[in-house]
Amino acid sequence: MRVISLLLLSLSLAAYSQETPASPKIGELVTDRPDFTESAEVVPKGWLQWESGFQFDRAGDSRGYTFGAPLLRFGITKKFELRLATDGVVGQRDSLDPIHRGMADSSVGFKYKFKDESKWLPSFSIIPAVSLPTGHSAFTSSKADPGVKFALGKDVPLGFSVSSNINYNSLSDGIGRYNQSAMTLSVGHGFGERFAGYWELYSFNCDERSSGRMTVFQTGVTTAVGQNTQLDVSVGRRLTAVGPDWMVAFGWATRHPLGFTSWFKR
C-alpha cells in the first residue's frame, strides 16, 4: 500500500507542476464526488483529475472516519479513463474495542463511455474495477474483489440533472465469497455560476454478509473555484435499521494537463 500511496502522491505532484491553460474547450469540471453515485462522464483526454476528501460517521456506539480517500482519474481517450482509488486512512472505534486505524484496500479500474446524452436518452458508461488486498489487516478483505458499475446521466427540465448507478460486486470475507448489489439515484441543480446542490438515495442489499439492506439519504453542496477546482461538503443519514446514524464529509477535486495528448488517437 505504501508503494501505491507514493505513486498517487508523485502523480499528483507531477500534475500540479504542469501549467493549467484557461481554455473553454476543456469543458465543465464533472466529478465523481461528493455523492455516492458515479457520473457517466470521463476526464478529458490527456488530463489528470484528482478527487479526495475526508468523512466522519457514527453508527450507535461506533465512530469512524476516512481521511484522504484519493481517486485518480487519467483521461486516455475521449471516451476512456484509467482509475486508481483507495479510501485512504480508515479509523474505527466503539465503546468495547480500542481504536483500529490503518490504510484501506486500493482499487484499479477504468471508465468507458458508450453513449453521449441525446434529447431523450441518457449518457451511459461502464466502470469495472478490482479491489486489491493492500490495506491494514483490520480493513482488508485479504483477496481481490471484482465489481462493475453501470452509470447513467441526463439533464432534465428546469435546470435539474439526474444520474443513477447499478452496481454489482463479488466480495470476500473469512467464510468465502458473497455477492453485493447496489442502486443509486442522485438529483442535482445549479445555484448561480459557482454553486450546485444534490439530493441522493443509495441502497445496498448487504453492507456485510450478516447485515440487511442499507439505505442512506445524502445531500450536499459543491462550489467551483476557477475552471479546474471544486470544493464540497455533504451530510447523510440512514433510512433503514442498518447503516450510519449520520455522516459528514468534506472534499475537493482538481484537474491538470499531463502533456501526453498526442500519445493516443481518438
N, C-alpha and C positions, 0 to 999 in steps of 0.2 A: 504494500500500500504506500510506503514511503516513496518508492520509485515513481508510482503513478502520481502522487501528490506533487513531487518535484517537477514532473513533466507538465502537469497542469499549470503550476506556478510559472515555469520558464516560458511556456507558450503564451501565458497571459502577459508577462512582462515584455516578451517579444512583440506582441500585438500593440502594446502601449507605445513602443518605440517607433511605430510607423506613424507617419503624418496622416491625419484623417481629413480627406477632402470634404468640403461642404458642397456636395453635388446633389441636386434634387433628383437625379436619375436613380439614386440608390433606393429610393422609396422609403416608406414609413417603417420605423422600427417596430417589429412584431415579435413578442417574446412568448416563451412557454411558462412564465411565471407572472403573477403570484398565484393564479388559480391552479387547481389540480389538473384541469383539462389542458392537454397539449394542443397548440394551434396546428392548423393544416399547412401553414406557410413554412418555407425553408429560408435559411440565411442566404443573402446574395452571394453569388459566385466570387470566390477569392477573398471572402471576409471571414473573420473570426468573431463570434458572438459569445460573450461570457456572461452567464447569469448566475447569481449567487444570493445568499441571504442567511438569516437565522430565524429559528422558531422556538417558542416556548409553549408547552401544553401541560394540562392536568387531567387525570382520569382517576377519580376517587382520591386515595391517599398517594397515588403515584404522580411524580413530577418528572418531566422530561424536557430535553432541548436538543436541537441540532444547530451546529454552527458551521458556516461555510457553504455546504451543500452546492458545490460548483457544478454547473452544466456548461460544457464547452461544445459549441456547435460550429463546424467548419463547412462553409459553402464550397462544394466541389464543382457542381454544375448548376444550371438554372433550376433544376428540379431535385437535386440530390445533396444532402449534407451528412457528414460524419458527426457522431456524438460520443462524448466521454462524460461520465457523470458519477457522482457519489453524494451521499447525504452528509459527508464531511465528518466532523467530530460529533458523536452522539453521547448524551448523558441520560441516565435514568436512575430515579431514587424513589423509594417508598418508605413507609413507617417501619417495615420489618427488616429490609435489607440495606446494606451500605450502598453508596452511590456506585454505579457502574459507568465507566467513561472510556471511550476509545473510538477508533475510526470505524466508519460503516463500510459495507461492501461497496465496490465500484461496479460500473457497467459500461459496456461498449455497444454501439449500435449505429443505426443510420435512419434518416427520414427520406422517403421518396414521395414526391408529389405527383400523383397520377393525373389530376384534373384541376384546372383552374375553375373558379366560380363563374357561373353563367347567370342568365336572367332568372331562371327557375331552379337550377340545380346548384348544390353547394360544392365548394372545393373539397378534394379528397386526397388524403395522404396515408401512408402506412409507415409505422415506426417499429421495426423489430429491434430487439436488444437482448443481451445476455448479461445477467448479474454474475459477477465473479467473486469468489470467496476470499477477498483480500482484507476483510475487516477484522476487528478485535474479536476474540473468542465469544464475548458476550453478545455480539451483534451480527455475527456472520451465520449464514446458512450452511457453511462448510462445503457447498457444492455449487456448480454453475447452474443457474436457473434461467431458462429462456422465457421470453414473453414477446407479445406483439400488441400494438395499439393501432386502431383504425380511427383517424381523425377527420372530422367534417367541420366546415365553417361556411357561414352565409351571412351577408348583410341583408337586413330586413328593413321595412319602412320605419319612419320616424327616427332614424339615426341609430337604431339598435343593431347589434350583431349577435349571432347565435353560433355557438360551437359545441361539439359533442365528441366524446370518445367512447369506443367499445374496446375493452382490454381483456386479454387472456394471458395468464401466467402459469407456468409449471414450477411450483415452489417445493422446497425440501426442508425437512427437519430431522430430528433424531429417529423418527419412525420410518420415514421414507418420503415419497412424493405425494403432493396433492395439488389439485387444480384450483385456481382462483380466477374469478371473472369480476369485472367492474364496469359500471356505466356512469357517464358524467353528462351534465348539461350546464352550460355557462352562458349567461346573457350579459352583454356589455353595452355601454353607452358613453360617448364622449361628453365632456363638460368644458366648453371653451376650446382654446387651442392647445392647452397643456395637460388637462386633467381628463381622466376616464375612470369609470367605476364598473364593477361587475358583481353579479349575484350568481351563485353556483350551488348545485346539488351534486354530490357524488356518492356512490354506494358500492361496497364490496360484498360479495357473497360470504367471504370469511377473511378477516384480517390475519388470523392464525387458524390452525387446524381445528382447535376446540371452540373457537368463538362463532357467534352467529353473524347475521348480516349487520354491517355497519353503514349507516347513512349520515352524512355530515352536510350541514349548510355552511357556506363560507361567502364572505363578501369583502371587498377591498377597493382601494383607490390607487391609481398609478399617476405619476406626473412625469412629463418629458423634460429633460434637461438638455437643451440643444437638440440636434438631429439624431444623435447616436447613443444617448444615455437615457435610462429610465429608472426612477425610484418607485418603491411600492410599499404599502402597508396593508395587512389583511387580518381578519378575525374569523374564527369558525367555532361551531358548536355541534355536538351530536344531536340527531333526531331519534335515535334508537337507544336501546339499553347498552349496546356495545359502542365504544368509541370515546374520543376525548370529551370531557366536560366542557372544555374550552381550549382554544389555541390562538396565539397571536404571532404574526410573522412580519419581518421587515426585510427588504431586499433591494437589489439593484440589477440592472442589465446594461451592458455596453458592447459596442461592436467597433471593429477596427479592420482596415485592409491588411492583407498579408502579402500582397505583391506577387501572387502567382497565378493571376487570372489567365495568363497565356498558356499555362500548363495543360489546361483542359479545354476541350471543344464542346460546343453545345450538343 
